Amino acid sequence: MGEKNLTIYQRVLGPDHFETRLLKLYLCSGYASLGEFATVVALMQPLVDSTAKSKSPPNDFTMMTQLNLANAQRDLGHYEIAEALYHEVKAAAPVASGDARAVALVGERFACQLTVLRGKFPEGVGERQEGQFAPADPRTSACRMDLAGLLLRRGATTEAEAILRPLVDARERDAGLDALPTLATLDALGVDLGLEGRWAEAETTLRLSGEHWRTVEPGGWREAMNRIALGWVLYAKGHRADAVPLLDAGYTMVENPAKLSPGERVIRSVLVARIAEVYGEDGNFAASNRWHALGSR
């Protein structure tokens, strides 16, 4: 429907009309959620190019266009192109009109995620960003999740738990237990508890979110992430017969990380490494190598 509307908008209003450009931004969100980043680039690159040619003063809309393009390039693995676009957004913010400051802060967050994907750990970005948005702003919660994921990857589980527990409570209070952000935070907490060796608490947490994933997003990759997390916990507890079906069912869904956000990819990388580890400790080296190979994707 969005593509049909875009055809109409381009014919009636023209390709450079604000409503046409806005519709392209909405379409990009949909394509990005499907992992179709090349399509996002095809939509956004002409908008960025036309803005550059017109030499119009930057505004929050043109900055968001650059961010959409940068994120797609990042998720295609074109890190240097993405980094250059993030720098352009940051440079434009002081002279741009509209809500440019907020867009620049979101861009800083994305640039931080890019650094994490490169295997580096930027200091202080998460804490600094939390102070830029109001406590109830969804972007504050998103920054906290980014920081928690970074801490999990570092093995700083106590610090991650200190972020995740109050975040679960806040998201459940504001959006309910069946909301995607709440369940994603519960899953992250379950992984954190598993990393601390608190297997019973981890299992309870992951089973709770798993019950709701089956209603909210059945058969999706987020449910698959929950399955492999629970499978890892059960395997570590010695419940092999219950664990293996969960791990096998989730494997194909998390095999390609293209649809995952950078923060979710960090969680995936932690899980994949731990699953390979428990299989190896059990002497199942074929399964261990199979999961270990996912870590390079």
N, C-alpha and C positions, 0 to 999 in steps of 0.2 A: 504493500500500500504506500509506503514511504517513497519507493522508487517511482510509482505511478504519479504520486503528487509532485515529485521533483520534476518529472517530465512536463507536467501541466504548468508548474510555476515558471520553469525556464522558458516555455513557449509564451505564456501570458505576461509575466512580469519581467522576464529577462534573466540571464545568468548572474548579473551583478546586483540584482535587487536584494535588499536586506533580508526579506522573507525567504528568498531562495537560498541565500547563504546560510541563514539560520536553520533551514530544513536540512541542509547538508551536515551541519554540526550534529543535529539529532540523529541522522542516519549513521554518522560515524560512531556514535555511542553503541548503536545496535550491532554494527559490523565488528566493532572492537570486542564486544561481549561474545561474539561468535568466533573470535580468533582470526577474522578475515582482515588482517592488517594491511595487506596489499591494496585492498579495496578502499580502506581509509586513506592511504597515501594518494590513490587515484582521485579521490574526492577533494582532499585538502590541499594537495600541491598546487593546483591551479588557483585556489583562493590566496594562498601565500604569495604566489608569483604575481598575481594581479595587484595585490596590495603593494608589493615592492616596486612594481612599475609605475603605479599611480603616485608614489611618494607622498601618500596622505599621512597626516599625523597618526601615530599609533593610538589605539583605544583598547578597551578590554575585550571587544569582539575579535579584533585582529590578533590579539595576544592568545586568546583561546584557540583560534585557528592554528596558530603556530604550535601550541601545546598538543593539540590533537595529532598534528603531523609528527611532532617530536616523539610522542608516545608510541605511535605506530612504527616509526623507524626504530625506536628502542626495542620493541617487541619483535621486530624482524631481525634483530641482532646488529643493526647499523648504528653502533654506539656513538661513533664520532659525529655522524650527521645529527643524531638526537642531541648530543651535548652542545653542538653549535647552536641549535634552535633554542635550547633552554637558556643559553647565554644571551641570545637576542631578546628573549622575553624579559629577562632580568634587566637588561640594559634599557629596554623601552619603558619600563614601569615608572621612572621618575617624571617622564614627560607625557605619559599616556593619559587619556581621559577615561571617564567611567570608573568602574570598580577595579582599577588597574592594580592597586596594591594587593588586593585579595588574590587576583590571578597570579601575580608574581610570587606570592607565598605558596600557592598550589604548585607553580612551576618549580620552586625550590624543593618542594617535597618530591616531585617526580625526578628531579636531578639527583636527589639523595638516593632514591630507589635505584637509579641507574648505577650509582656508585656501588651500592650493595650487590647488584647483579654482576658487577665486575670483580666481586670478591673483596671489596674494600669496606671499611667501616668508618663512615664519617662521624666525627665526634660532635656532640651537642646539638645536632640539627633537630632531632625529635623534641628535645626539651625546649629549644628556642621556638619552634613552631607552635607548640602547645600554648605558649604565652601570647601568640599573635591573634588567635581566634577566641571568641567567647566560649565558656565551658560547655554550653549546650549546642554549640555549632557542630554539625556532623563532621566537619573537617578536623575538629579537635580530636574526635574519636578515631578518625582515620589515621591521624598522626600518631596517636597512642598505639594503634595496632601495628603501624610500621616500626615503631620503636621496640615494641614487644617482640616482633619477629626478628629484629636485629639482635636483640638480647638473647633470644633462644639460639640463634645461630652461633653466638659467641659462647654459649653455655652458661650464661648468667641467668639461671632459672629463677632464683629468688627475686631478682629485680624484675624479671618478666612477670612473675606471679603478682607482684605488688601493683603492676599496671593492669593486668587482665582481670583480676577479681572485681575491683570496683567498676571496671568497664562493662563486665557482664551485667552487674546490678543496674548500672545506668541505662544500658541498652534494653534490658528487659523491662525496666520501668517506663522508658520513653516509647518503645516500639513493640514490646511484647516478646514472649519467648519464641513465637513462631516467625519472627522477623529474621531475614537472612543475616544482617549484621550481628544479631544476638547469638545465633547458632554458630557463625564463624568464630566469634570470640570464645564461645564455650569449647569449640574444637581446639583452638589454640591453647586454652587453659588445660584441656585434657592432655595434649602433647607435652606441655610444660610439666605437669604432674608426673607423666611417664618418665620424662628425662630426669626427674628428681628421684625416681625409683618408688614413687608412691602409687603402686600399681592399682590398689583397690579404689582409691579416689579417682585415678585416671579412668578406670573402667566405668565407674558410675557416671562420671561427667560425660564421657563419650557416648555411652548408651542413652543418656538423656537427650543429647543433641541429635543422635542418630534416629531416635523415634520421630523427631520432628522433621528431619531432612526427608524422611519417606513421605511426608505430607506436603512439605513446602516445595521440594525440588526432587521428586523421585527419579532415580536413574541418572541423575546429573553428576558432573565431576565433583561437585562439592560433597555429595553423599559418598562418592567413591573415596574422597580424601578422609572422610569420617570412618569408612570401612577399613581402610588400610591402617589408620591410627589405632582403631580398636583391635584389629588383627595383630598388630605389633604388640600391643599391651597383653593380649591373651597369650600370644606365643611366648612372651617373656615370662608370663606366669606359669607356663608349662601346659596350657590348654591347647595343644597342637591341633587336635581334631576340630575344634571350634575356630581356631585362628586361620588355618590354611584356606578354607573356602572364602573367607572375607578378603584375604590378601589376593587370592587369585581373581576374585570378582572385581576388585578395585584396580588391579594392575593395568588392564587395558585402558581404563578411563583416565589414569594419570600418566600414561606412557608419553603422551605429547603434552607438554606444559604450556602450549601456545595460548590457551584460553585463560590461564591463571594470571592474576595481577602479580607485580613484582613481590609484594609482601607474601602472597600465597605461594609463590615459587620458593621463597625462602623456607616456609614451613614444609613444603614438599621435599626440598632437598634434605632437610633435617630428618624427616620421616624415612625417606628412601635409604639414607645412610644407616639409620638404626635398624631397619628391617633387614638390610644386608648383613648387619652385624649379628643380629640374633640368629639368623639362619647359619652364618659361619660358625658361631659358638656351638651350634647344635650339630655341626659336621655336615650340614646340607650345603655343600659348596656350589653345586649347580644353581640352586635357588639364590644363594648369596651373590654369585656372580651376575645372575640375571637382574637382580635388583640394583646391584652396584653399578651396572651399566646404565641404568636410568639416571644416575647422578650426573652424567656428562651431557644430558639433553636439556 
